[in-house]
Amino acid sequence: MLKLYHCPNARSMRSLWLLYELNIDFELVEMPFDQKYTRSPEYLSVHPLGRVPCLVHDQTTLYESGAICQYLCETFDKEDKLGRSLGHKEHAEWLQWLHYAETVAVHGASLVQQNIIIAEELRSPVVIKLESRRLEKAIEVLNDHLNGREYLLESGFSAVDTAVGYSIHMGSMFIKISEYKNVVSYYNKLKNREAFRKSLPKDVNDPLEEIEV
Ligand SMILES: N[C@@H](CCC(=O)N[C@@H](CS)C(=O)NCC(=O)O)C(=O)O
């Protein structure tokens, strides 16, 4: 049994996208991003913090998107099409980008709190400015790395592009990424993947609009 708990546009989109890339059968449990569902006793008995993603595979439960990515590749991608297992020359780099995805996403998550979740009178312009700047710096590093490259790894598309690609997707909701030309062309390429499209929220307005480079 393989089951993914997911909320639209949340970090679980990484796991959903990757499951579609892997083209394997799984059960999708989609919940609104609402504590009525994510903090329900039923869901808290699966994930003690009531967050997403959460992956259940037979007796194994995982609730870190990075761990889920590595686990899915190690379990279902024995030929290293999307993973780069121990011994592969890109293994260390693959791990680095897998976890760098969270370095980017934490700033996006903070901006979700500041712009959407907390009451307007509690929002802080200083925190918004700081987090936006830190997000921009993290995107700048990606922009430099992507110079002359199609994907994060020299050998081509891999699971770490789903991890980092989601972080760009999330970050682009809060900062203007159009000045980061390499990031924009990379993101436009990722957005054309069928698995990415399938992982988008169904009610999204114009998800596939290309950003001008
Ligand atoms: N480091 C975790 C972060 C998980 C996380 O915080 N997910 C957010 C959605 S992006 C969540 O579920 N938030 C709901 C909440 O905190 O109530 C991961 O990468 O899976």
The ligand as an ORCA input file, in Angstrom:
! r2SCAN-3c Opt
* xyz 0 1
  N      10.231     20.194      6.163
  C       8.897     19.686      5.927
  C       7.901     20.838      6.029
  C       6.454     20.361      6.021
  C       5.508     21.527      6.194
  O       5.716     22.405      7.057
  N       4.443     21.563      5.394
  C       3.486     22.655      5.444
  C       2.885     22.883      4.072
  S       4.017     23.562      2.906
  C       2.308     22.300      6.329
  O       1.854     21.202      6.299
  N       1.793     23.284      7.071
  C       0.574     23.108      7.792
  C       0.692     23.579      9.185
  O       1.796     23.916      9.640
  O      -0.336     23.613      9.807
  C       8.881     19.023      4.556
  O       9.692     19.419      3.701
  O       8.087     18.106      4.331
*
